[in-house]
Amino acid sequence: MVRRHELTNAQWDRIAPLLPETGAPGGRWADHRTVVNGVLYRTRTGIPWRDLPERYGSWQTVYERHRRWSADGTWSKILRALQAGADSTARDADGSWSVNVDSTTCRAHQH
């Protein structure tokens, strides 16, 4: 069962290949999916890092990985890949873009 603030398997399959390797020889990183879900939970709820639920592991681990991936461009790389995928699926079958314009005007008066 996927929790409200966590990635589905399909979402995870799209971003997993974009994440760094899981640590150097002799080192062992916490599971990337658990960490990403912890970052998402914290981002979506706005809680302090220290209040992160235990199911995401140590809050320090989640915070450090988030900070490291922000600094090395991992999050930016994921965003660009997801945007490129969204761009390709937003086009019509012939590759052209559909543009819709709504000319509705909404006016508000104090009277």
N, CA, C and O atoms as a DFTB+ gen file, in Angstrom:
444 C
 N C O
     1  1       0.843      -1.179       0.000
     2  2       0.000       0.000       0.000
     3  2       0.892       1.249       0.000
     4  3       1.796       1.377       0.826
     5  1       0.631       2.146      -0.917
     6  2       1.406       3.379      -1.009
     7  2       0.767       4.420      -0.096
     8  3      -0.443       4.645      -0.135
     9  1       1.586       5.035       0.707
    10  2       1.087       6.099       1.574
    11  2       0.914       7.372       0.774
    12  3       1.473       7.514      -0.314
    13  1       0.157       8.275       1.301
    14  2      -0.226       9.507       0.620
    15  2       0.963      10.314       0.100
    16  3       0.897      10.845      -1.008
    17  1       2.023      10.417       0.854
    18  2       3.152      11.267       0.486
    19  2       4.307      10.489      -0.135
    20  3       5.428      10.994      -0.190
    21  1       4.055       9.281      -0.596
    22  2       5.142       8.448      -1.106
    23  2       4.973       8.147      -2.588
    24  3       3.871       8.209      -3.132
    25  1       6.086       7.820      -3.225
    26  2       6.087       7.519      -4.653
    27  2       5.430       6.177      -4.943
    28  3       5.580       5.221      -4.183
    29  1       4.702       6.120      -6.053
    30  2       4.189       4.842      -6.537
    31  2       5.340       4.096      -7.198
    32  3       6.406       4.671      -7.418
    33  1       5.135       2.829      -7.514
    34  2       6.178       2.061      -8.198
    35  2       6.495       2.670      -9.559
    36  3       7.661       2.723      -9.952
    37  1       5.476       3.130     -10.284
    38  2       5.701       3.734     -11.602
    39  2       6.522       5.015     -11.483
    40  3       7.421       5.253     -12.290
    41  1       6.221       5.836     -10.487
    42  2       6.979       7.074     -10.276
    43  2       8.421       6.749      -9.902
    44  3       9.354       7.380     -10.397
    45  1       8.597       5.770      -9.032
    46  2       9.942       5.373      -8.612
    47  2      10.748       4.857      -9.802
    48  3      11.929       5.176      -9.936
    49  1      10.116       4.063     -10.665
    50  2      10.811       3.516     -11.827
    51  2      11.318       4.624     -12.759
    52  3      12.321       4.440     -13.449
    53  1      10.634       5.763     -12.781
    54  2      11.068       6.872     -13.641
    55  2      12.271       7.607     -13.079
    56  3      13.118       8.064     -13.847
    57  1      12.373       7.736     -11.748
    58  2      13.473       8.540     -11.205
    59  2      14.654       7.710     -10.696
    60  3      15.761       8.238     -10.583
    61  1      14.453       6.451     -10.391
    62  2      15.530       5.623      -9.823
    63  2      16.797       5.627     -10.668
    64  3      17.886       5.738     -10.104
    65  1      16.710       5.511     -12.008
    66  2      17.946       5.510     -12.800
    67  2      18.694       6.846     -12.772
    68  3      19.866       6.903     -13.145
    69  1      18.036       7.908     -12.339
    70  2      18.649       9.237     -12.324
    71  2      19.401       9.530     -11.030
    72  3      20.088      10.546     -10.929
    73  1      19.278       8.658     -10.053
    74  2      19.920       8.869      -8.752
    75  2      21.356       8.352      -8.763
    76  3      21.684       7.450      -9.533
    77  1      22.215       8.921      -7.911
    78  2      23.605       8.458      -7.835
    79  2      23.694       7.006      -7.364
    80  3      22.752       6.462      -6.787
    81  1      24.834       6.404      -7.621
    82  2      25.093       5.052      -7.128
    83  2      24.941       5.036      -5.613
    84  3      25.043       6.080      -4.967
    85  1      24.700       3.873      -5.049
    86  2      24.424       3.769      -3.613
    87  2      25.678       3.583      -2.773
    88  3      25.820       2.572      -2.086
    89  1      26.567       4.526      -2.821
    90  2      27.714       4.524      -1.924
    91  2      28.965       3.901      -2.518
    92  3      28.906       3.157      -3.496
    93  1      30.082       4.216      -1.916
    94  2      31.386       3.705      -2.352
    95  2      31.628       2.323      -1.748
    96  3      30.961       1.944      -0.785
    97  1      32.575       1.570      -2.303
    98  2      32.891       0.274      -1.705
    99  2      33.249       0.432      -0.229
   100  3      34.033       1.305       0.143
   101  1      32.671      -0.411       0.591
   102  2      32.909      -0.332       2.030
   103  2      31.904       0.557       2.730
   104  3      31.702       0.433       3.938
   105  1      31.269       1.453       1.990
   106  2      30.243       2.316       2.562
   107  2      28.873       1.781       2.199
   108  3      28.719       1.088       1.193
   109  1      27.894       2.092       2.998
   110  2      26.538       1.609       2.713
   111  2      25.577       2.747       2.947
   112  3      25.489       3.284       4.051
   113  1      24.856       3.113       1.905
   114  2      23.868       4.176       2.018
   115  2      22.516       3.588       2.381
   116  3      22.218       2.436       2.065
   117  1      21.706       4.394       3.046
   118  2      20.326       4.001       3.295
   119  2      19.617       3.928       1.941
   120  3      20.020       4.589       0.984
   121  1      18.578       3.133       1.872
   122  2      17.810       2.944       0.650
   123  2      17.354       4.284       0.072
   124  3      16.740       5.092       0.769
   125  1      17.661       4.512      -1.216
   126  2      17.298       5.776      -1.863
   127  2      15.788       6.027      -1.834
   128  3      15.353       7.155      -1.602
   129  1      14.993       4.990      -2.066
   130  2      13.541       5.200      -2.121
   131  2      12.999       5.675      -0.777
   132  3      12.148       6.564      -0.730
   133  1      13.478       5.099       0.295
   134  2      13.055       5.524       1.632
   135  2      13.434       6.986       1.870
   136  3      12.645       7.764       2.406
   137  1      14.640       7.342       1.469
   138  2      15.116       8.717       1.647
   139  2      14.299       9.693       0.801
   140  3      13.899      10.748       1.293
   141  1      14.047       9.354      -0.464
   142  2      13.254      10.228      -1.333
   143  2      11.852      10.393      -0.764
   144  3      11.317      11.502      -0.750
   145  1      11.255       9.314      -0.298
   146  2       9.928       9.419       0.314
   147  2       9.959      10.302       1.558
   148  3       9.010      11.043       1.814
   149  1      11.039      10.229       2.332
   150  2      11.185      11.106       3.494
   151  2      11.284      12.568       3.092
   152  3      10.687      13.430       3.736
   153  1      12.030      12.855       2.033
   154  2      12.146      14.232       1.543
   155  2      10.783      14.728       1.065
   156  3      10.385      15.854       1.363
   157  1      10.075      13.885       0.325
   158  2       8.745      14.270      -0.160
   159  2       7.782      14.524       0.996
   160  3       7.017      15.488       0.972
   161  1       7.822      13.660       2.002
   162  2       6.945      13.833       3.158
   163  2       7.226      15.169       3.843
   164  3       6.305      15.925       4.152
   165  1       8.482      15.444       4.069
   166  2       8.869      16.683       4.739
   167  2       8.494      17.905       3.901
   168  3       8.018      18.904       4.439
   169  1       8.707      17.827       2.586
   170  2       8.394      18.943       1.700
   171  2       6.893      19.199       1.645
   172  3       6.451      20.347       1.681
   173  1       6.123      18.140       1.559
   174  2       4.672      18.294       1.426
   175  2       3.986      18.692       2.727
   176  3       2.947      19.351       2.697
   177  1       4.547      18.303       3.863
   178  2       3.908      18.631       5.137
   179  2       4.473      19.885       5.784
   180  3       3.790      20.531       6.579
   181  1       5.717      20.241       5.452
   182  2       6.334      21.432       6.027
   183  2       6.849      21.248       7.447
   184  3       7.129      22.232       8.131
   185  1       6.978      20.023       7.896
   186  2       7.453      19.787       9.257
   187  2       8.958      20.048       9.350
   188  3       9.653      20.026       8.334
   189  1       9.465      20.293      10.561
   190  2      10.925      20.386      10.727
   191  2      11.564      19.017      10.451
   192  3      10.935      17.977      10.642
   193  1      12.818      19.038      10.002
   194  2      13.519      17.782       9.721
   195  2      13.483      16.832      10.909
   196  3      13.283      15.629      10.742
   197  1      13.674      17.366      12.094
   198  2      13.744      16.517      13.292
   199  2      12.438      15.789      13.589
   200  3      12.435      14.808      14.333
   201  1      11.323      16.258      13.015
   202  2      10.021      15.627      13.256
   203  2       9.644      14.599      12.189
   204  3       8.511      14.119      12.164
   205  1      10.577      14.263      11.320
   206  2      10.323      13.281      10.273
   207  2       9.988      11.935      10.906
   208  3      10.718      11.482      11.788
   209  1       8.897      11.274      10.479
   210  2       8.539       9.975      11.060
   211  2       9.669       8.949      10.914
   212  3      10.423       8.976       9.941
   213  1       9.772       8.066      11.873
   214  2      10.849       7.075      11.925
   215  2      10.845       6.121      10.739
   216  3      11.882       5.538      10.422
   217  1       9.696       5.944      10.071
   218  2       9.639       5.004       8.945
   219  2      10.549       5.430       7.795
   220  3      10.843       4.625       6.911
   221  1      11.005       6.708       7.798
   222  2      11.912       7.194       6.762
   223  2      13.370       7.107       7.194
   224  3      14.254       7.582       6.482
   225  1      13.624       6.519       8.325
   226  2      14.984       6.392       8.824
   227  2      15.399       7.626       9.608
   228  3      14.563       8.435      10.011
   229  1      16.673       7.755       9.812
   230  2      17.217       8.879      10.570
   231  2      16.962      10.192       9.832
   232  3      17.225      10.292       8.634
   233  1      16.457      11.188      10.536
   234  2      16.189      12.475       9.878
   235  2      17.481      13.087       9.366
   236  3      17.480      13.779       8.348
   237  1      18.608      12.832      10.079
   238  2      19.896      13.373       9.633
   239  2      20.291      12.788       8.276
   240  3      20.813      13.503       7.420
   241  1      20.047      11.501       8.078
   242  2      20.360      10.856       6.802
   243  2      19.537      11.468       5.680
   244  3      20.071      11.796       4.620
   245  1      18.245      11.623       5.907
   246  2      17.360      12.194       4.887
   247  2      17.780      13.632       4.580
   248  3      17.850      14.023       3.415
   249  1      18.057      14.411       5.616
   250  2      18.479      15.795       5.425
   251  2      19.798      15.878       4.645
   252  3      19.913      16.652       3.695
   253  1      20.779      15.086       5.048
   254  2      22.097      15.140       4.388
   255  2      22.018      14.719       2.930
   256  3      22.653      15.332       2.072
   257  1      21.243      13.679       2.643
   258  2      21.102      13.239       1.251
   259  2      20.406      14.320       0.428
   260  3      20.803      14.602      -0.703
   261  1      19.367      14.919       1.002
   262  2      18.664      16.013       0.309
   263  2      19.624      17.174       0.026
   264  3      19.639      17.720      -1.077
   265  1      20.409      17.539       1.014
   266  2      21.371      18.635       0.856
   267  2      22.438      18.291      -0.182
   268  3      22.782      19.123      -1.021
   269  1      22.956      17.072      -0.124
   270  2      23.981      16.632      -1.080
   271  2      23.439      16.640      -2.502
   272  3      24.110      17.112      -3.420
   273  1      22.227      16.120      -2.687
   274  2      21.638      16.060      -4.019
   275  2      21.253      17.445      -4.539
   276  3      21.214      17.662      -5.750
   277  1      20.971      18.372      -3.641
   278  2      20.727      19.756      -4.062
   279  2      22.023      20.378      -4.564
   280  3      22.038      21.067      -5.584
   281  1      23.102      20.131      -3.843
   282  2      24.395      20.724      -4.195
   283  2      24.995      20.129      -5.464
   284  3      25.612      20.852      -6.246
   285  1      24.828      18.823      -5.685
   286  2      25.466      18.195      -6.851
   287  2      24.590      18.184      -8.108
   288  3      25.008      17.678      -9.149
   289  1      23.379      18.739      -8.015
   290  2      22.521      18.860      -9.189
   291  2      21.620      17.667      -9.465
   292  3      20.973      17.616     -10.510
   293  1      21.565      16.708      -8.550
   294  2      20.725      15.523      -8.760
   295  2      19.251      15.902      -8.872
   296  3      18.558      15.422      -9.769
   297  1      18.766      16.754      -7.976
   298  2      17.352      17.161      -8.032
   299  2      17.058      17.901      -9.332
   300  3      15.996      17.706      -9.922
   301  1      17.975      18.739      -9.783
   302  2      17.782      19.471     -11.045
   303  2      17.728      18.506     -12.227
   304  3      16.929      18.687     -13.146
   305  1      18.577      17.484     -12.200
   306  2      18.596      16.487     -13.266
   307  2      17.267      15.734     -13.318
   308  3      16.739      15.476     -14.399
   309  1      16.726      15.382     -12.146
   310  2      15.435      14.689     -12.079
   311  2      14.329      15.594     -12.629
   312  3      13.484      15.150     -13.406
   313  1      14.345      16.859     -12.219
   314  2      13.331      17.799     -12.693
   315  2      13.372      17.940     -14.210
   316  3      12.330      17.890     -14.865
   317  1      14.560      18.115     -14.774
   318  2      14.685      18.255     -16.233
   319  2      14.176      17.014     -16.958
   320  3      13.503      17.129     -17.983
   321  1      14.486      15.841     -16.441
   322  2      14.039      14.595     -17.075
   323  2      12.519      14.461     -17.012
   324  3      11.890      14.051     -17.988
   325  1      11.933      14.802     -15.881
   326  2      10.479      14.719     -15.754
   327  2       9.788      15.754     -16.630
   328  3       8.745      15.473     -17.222
   329  1      10.367      16.957     -16.716
   330  2       9.795      17.981     -17.584
   331  2       9.881      17.563     -19.050
   332  3       8.936      17.776     -19.809
   333  1      10.991      16.979     -19.449
   334  2      11.139      16.534     -20.836
   335  2      10.116      15.443     -21.153
   336  3       9.536      15.430     -22.239
   337  1       9.897      14.539     -20.215
   338  2       8.886      13.497     -20.409
   339  2       7.496      14.073     -20.503
   340  3       6.688      13.614     -21.312
   341  1       7.201      15.071     -19.691
   342  2       5.890      15.722     -19.730
   343  2       5.717      16.473     -21.043
   344  3       4.630      16.470     -21.621
   345  1       6.777      17.115     -21.517
   346  2       6.706      17.833     -22.790
   347  2       6.390      16.882     -23.933
   348  3       5.592      17.209     -24.811
   349  1       7.011      15.704     -23.928
   350  2       6.803      14.778     -25.038
   351  2       5.397      14.180     -25.018
   352  3       4.846      13.877     -26.076
   353  1       4.810      14.005     -23.836
   354  2       3.457      13.446     -23.766
   355  2       2.389      14.509     -23.960
   356  3       1.228      14.170     -24.189
   357  1       2.746      15.779     -23.876
   358  2       1.766      16.855     -24.036
   359  2       1.518      17.202     -25.500
   360  3       0.621      17.988     -25.803
   361  1       2.289      16.636     -26.397
   362  2       2.146      16.943     -27.820
   363  2       1.099      16.040     -28.466
   364  3       0.805      14.950     -27.976
   365  1       0.543      16.525     -29.585
   366  2      -0.412      15.733     -30.362
   367  2       0.314      14.599     -31.073
   368  3       1.544      14.535     -31.068
   369  1      -0.461      13.704     -31.684
   370  2       0.111      12.534     -32.364
   371  2       1.095      12.917     -33.463
   372  3       2.046      12.179     -33.718
   373  1       0.883      14.066     -34.123
   374  2       1.782      14.483     -35.198
   375  2       2.993      15.265     -34.692
   376  3       3.801      15.745     -35.486
   377  1       3.116      15.392     -33.368
   378  2       4.266      16.087     -32.791
   379  2       4.051      17.569     -32.562
   380  3       4.921      18.249     -32.018
   381  1       2.894      18.075     -32.974
   382  2       2.626      19.502     -32.794
   383  2       2.010      19.756     -31.415
   384  3       1.516      18.839     -30.760
   385  1       2.052      20.991     -31.004
   386  2       1.492      21.395     -29.723
   387  2       0.049      21.843     -29.904
   388  3      -0.297      22.446     -30.919
   389  1      -0.780      21.551     -28.931
   390  2      -2.138      22.078     -28.900
   391  2      -2.134      23.278     -27.975
   392  3      -1.627      23.208     -26.856
   393  1      -2.697      24.371     -28.440
   394  2      -2.764      25.571     -27.617
   395  2      -4.226      25.954     -27.457
   396  3      -4.959      26.079     -28.438
   397  1      -4.637      26.138     -26.224
   398  2      -6.006      26.537     -25.934
   399  2      -5.978      27.880     -25.218
   400  3      -5.162      28.108     -24.325
   401  1      -6.873      28.755     -25.620
   402  2      -6.936      30.081     -25.012
   403  2      -8.335      30.290     -24.476
   404  3      -9.318      30.030     -25.169
   405  1      -8.424      30.749     -23.268
   406  2      -9.705      31.060     -22.651
   407  2      -9.745      32.565     -22.447
   408  3      -8.904      33.129     -21.748
   409  1     -10.727      33.211     -23.062
   410  2     -10.788      34.671     -22.978
   411  2     -11.763      35.143     -21.912
   412  3     -12.210      36.289     -21.956
   413  1     -12.100      34.293     -20.965
   414  2     -13.037      34.668     -19.913
   415  2     -12.446      35.810     -19.083
   416  3     -11.265      35.804     -18.737
   417  1     -13.295      36.783     -18.777
   418  2     -12.885      37.893     -17.929
   419  2     -13.685      37.853     -16.651
   420  3     -14.903      37.675     -16.670
   421  1     -13.006      38.018     -15.555
   422  2     -13.673      38.035     -14.256
   423  2     -13.427      39.407     -13.637
   424  3     -12.284      39.818     -13.437
   425  1     -14.506      40.099     -13.341
   426  2     -14.370      41.438     -12.760
   427  2     -14.952      41.434     -11.349
   428  3     -15.979      40.807     -11.091
   429  1     -14.305      42.118     -10.474
   430  2     -14.784      42.229      -9.100
   431  2     -14.991      43.696      -8.782
   432  3     -14.134      44.532      -9.070
   433  1     -16.127      44.001      -8.190
   434  2     -16.452      45.382      -7.821
   435  2     -16.734      45.468      -6.341
   436  3     -17.172      44.496      -5.726
   437  1     -16.490      46.606      -5.779
   438  2     -16.759      46.802      -4.365
   439  2     -18.232      47.095      -4.088
   440  3     -18.649      47.042      -2.931
   441  1     -19.026      47.401      -5.101
   442  2     -20.415      47.823      -4.898
   443  2     -21.311      46.636      -4.640
   444  3     -22.515      46.803      -4.447
